[in-house]
Amino acid sequence: MKTRRRTFIKTLGAVSIAATVPGTACDKAPPVIGNGKMKLSYRTYDLQLKHTFTVSGFSRNTTPVVLTEIRYEGITGYGEASMPPYLGESQESVVNFLKKVDLGQFNDPFMVEDILEYVNAIDVGNRAAKASVDIALHDLMGRIVNQPLYRLWGLNPEKTPMTSFTIGIDTPDIVRLKTEEASRFKVLKVKLGGGNDKEMISTVRSVTDVPLYVDVNQGWKDKHMALDMIHWLNERGIKFVEQPMPKTQIDDMAWLTENSPLPTIADEAFQRLSDVAIFKGVYSGINIKLMKSTGLREAHKMITVARALGLKVMIGCMTETSCAVSAASQLSPLVDWADLDGNLLISNDIYEGMKVIAGKVTLSDLPGIGVKKLDLNVE
């Protein structure tokens, strides 16, 4: 009797949601949550970058990912784990983690808290691996009720921010070329910390006068030098400085934030929900990435806590396909800044999702995280 009652309530809820949006779920029979089992599948995939990507400390031309799917009663949700070098995860570690995940013990994909608490408890770390399950699960739920996540969260798609486009460290000629190619973006994020910081900014400024963000990736070691650079950047239209100093130099960062004319944003120093309160007074804000936060569930909670503490919020990404980037974009109406360009840096995306129109994150009415799979035969 309890199972039938729960099925009826969820079916009714799906009808209620669909009734508010013309041309969606009301056009077909409402979904029924039955007693089926969820099945997780996954495969490795290598992203090819359009340009060599250089930040403070390393360069790369590819990014390894693992693509996940959760299937339930004929409906499939898509997810992704992206593993840039500094995360400490690999395709092998993600696959080994996912082998331990048994979603077959759950017959209700809407029990998100229970399912993801189980996934989180399987092993410590493995944040990107956990995110790949979280994203696919959220996508599945949205597809079951035929609604985009932002609508299920009650968010206004008109309130999405502009997204920056990243310019990696390179020679002046290549930086100019990259900047020219990014002319459709209304804000750029410039990587610094490679020893040619002023040259990087001056080169970008020789091409465009759009607002700039800078990301130092822990490249400045001395707080006084860092403050001098921030004053110089402030005079050239920079809006904030991301991770200017090593994450271990907490006292130096607190001093820098107190004296800085620009907001400072934590990235490498900040990972999960438990970190948010720690960095009040150390940074002005946080950069939330699904691969660090274990996915959408925790990222949504991070935004709530950060706002309560008076911290600014940025939603970012790794080098990812449109799958993970589109998932993060569902939260973008809640944030101050967005850096959702990871899918635009690659040449072999196999999903179509969130669009950037006139520089702005633009959400669609596609259900779940808002993606379509383009090539079912890519291995």
C-alpha positions, 0 to 999 in steps of 0.5 A, spaced: 500 500 500 505 504 501 509 503 495 502 504 491 501 511 495 508 513 493 507 512 486 501 516 485 504 522 489 510 522 484 505 521 478 501 527 481 507 531 482 509 530 475 503 532 472 503 538 476 509 540 474 508 539 467 501 543 467 505 549 468 509 548 462 506 548 455 508 543 450 512 539 455 510 533 459 503 534 458 503 532 451 504 525 453 502 520 459 505 522 465 511 518 468 510 513 473 515 511 478 515 503 478 519 498 482 525 498 476 532 498 478 537 503 476 543 501 472 550 505 472 554 504 466 561 508 464 566 508 459 573 512 458 574 518 453 579 523 452 578 530 450 582 533 445 584 541 446 583 546 441 590 549 443 595 547 448 592 549 455 598 552 459 597 555 467 602 556 472 605 549 473 604 545 467 601 545 460 597 539 456 593 538 450 588 533 452 584 531 458 581 524 460 574 523 462 569 518 464 562 518 461 557 515 465 549 513 464 544 511 469 538 507 466 531 506 469 525 504 466 527 506 459 530 513 461 537 515 461 541 520 465 548 522 463 554 524 467 561 525 467 568 525 471 573 530 468 580 529 471 585 535 470 592 533 473 591 537 479 585 533 482 589 527 483 584 522 480 585 518 473 580 514 469 583 508 472 581 511 479 574 513 477 573 506 473 575 503 480 570 507 484 564 506 479 565 498 479 563 499 487 557 503 486 551 498 486 545 503 484 541 496 483 539 496 491 535 503 489 528 502 486 526 510 486 531 515 483 528 521 486 531 518 493 537 523 492 539 524 499 539 517 500 543 515 494 548 520 494 550 519 501 551 512 499 555 513 494 559 518 498 560 513 503 563 508 499 570 511 499 574 517 501 576 522 495 574 520 488 570 527 488 570 527 480 567 520 480 562 521 485 560 527 481 559 523 475 554 519 478 550 525 481 550 529 474 547 522 471 542 522 477 540 529 476 539 528 469 535 522 470 530 525 474 529 531 470 528 527 464 523 522 468 518 529 469 520 532 462 523 538 466 530 542 466 533 542 473 533 550 473 525 549 473 525 544 478 529 548 483 525 554 481 530 558 478 529 564 473 533 562 466 533 570 465 538 571 471 544 567 468 550 571 468 555 572 462 560 567 462 568 568 461 572 565 456 579 562 458 586 565 455 591 560 457 599 562 458 602 563 452 606 567 447 604 574 445 602 572 438 598 566 440 595 570 446 593 575 441 590 570 436 586 566 442 583 573 444 581 575 437 578 568 437 574 570 443 571 576 440 564 574 441 565 573 449 563 579 453 568 577 459 575 574 459 579 570 464 586 570 463 591 565 466 597 568 470 602 566 474 607 564 469 612 569 470 609 574 464 603 576 468 604 584 465 605 581 458 599 577 458 594 582 460 598 588 456 597 583 450 590 581 451 588 589 452 592 590 445 586 586 442 580 588 447 577 592 452 572 587 455 572 586 463 577 581 465 578 576 470 585 573 472 586 566 475 593 565 478 593 558 480 597 559 486 602 562 482 604 568 487 608 566 493 609 573 496 604 577 499 607 584 498 608 582 490 601 579 490 598 586 493 602 590 488 600 586 482 593 586 484 593 594 484 596 594 477 591 589 475 585 594 478 587 599 474 586 595 468 579 593 468 580 586 472 574 584 476 577 579 481 583 575 482 582 567 483 587 563 487 593 568 487 597 564 492 598 557 494 592 554 498 597 553 504 598 560 505 592 561 509 595 567 513 598 570 507 591 570 503 587 573 509 592 579 509 592 579 502 584 579 501 583 584 507 588 589 503 586 588 496 582 593 492 579 587 488 575 580 490 579 574 491 576 567 489 578 561 492 579 555 487 584 550 489 584 551 496 576 550 496 573 543 495 567 541 498 561 544 503 565 543 509 570 548 506 565 554 505 565 556 512 573 555 513 574 561 508 570 566 510 575 572 511 580 568 508 577 569 501 572 574 498 568 568 495 569 561 492 569 558 485 564 552 485 566 546 480 562 540 480 568 535 479 570 538 486 564 538 490 562 531 488 556 534 483 550 538 483 547 536 490 553 539 494 554 545 489 547 547 491 548 547 498 555 550 498 551 556 494 546 557 500 551 557 505 556 561 502 550 566 501 549 566 508 556 567 510 556 573 505 561 570 500 561 571 493 560 565 488 562 563 482 560 557 478 566 554 474 568 548 470 574 543 468 575 542 461 569 538 460 564 536 455 557 539 454 555 534 459 558 537 465 558 544 463 551 544 462 549 541 468 553 546 472 549 551 468 543 549 471 545 553 477 548 559 474 542 563 476 544 563 483 551 566 482 555 572 481 560 570 476 560 564 471 566 561 468 563 555 463 567 555 457 570 548 458 566 545 452 568 550 448 576 549 449 575 542 446 574 539 439 571 532 440 565 534 444 559 528 443 554 532 447 550 538 445 547 542 451 548 549 454 549 555 449 553 561 450 549 567 446 552 574 446 556 572 451 551 570 456 549 563 459 543 561 455 539 555 458 534 551 454 527 547 455 531 540 454 529 536 461 534 534 466 541 538 465 539 540 458 543 535 453 543 531 447 548 526 445 550 527 438 554 520 437 552 514 440 558 510 436 564 514 439 568 509 443 
